[in-house]
């Protein structure tokens, strides 16, 4: 992991910044989102991928790509969260009182 962060710091920073931009410009959805059944499948898939990365089940180049992809995806989601939170904070402060 230290090698990934040292060698790919530019890509990781780009992943955070892209997530921040997407969180900032995205419109808040007030719909249902994905169905509950799909949420369990997606959560199980992510948990299986993280478990495979931690247990080093996938060897070689594909394991390397799995680790890098999981780190980039996690940083992208963190950037999305921060961007949408900051946008909500800025918009709510500048909104006229009701």
Helices and strands as residue ranges (DSSP letters): H 2-7, H 9-25, H 36-54, H 60-94
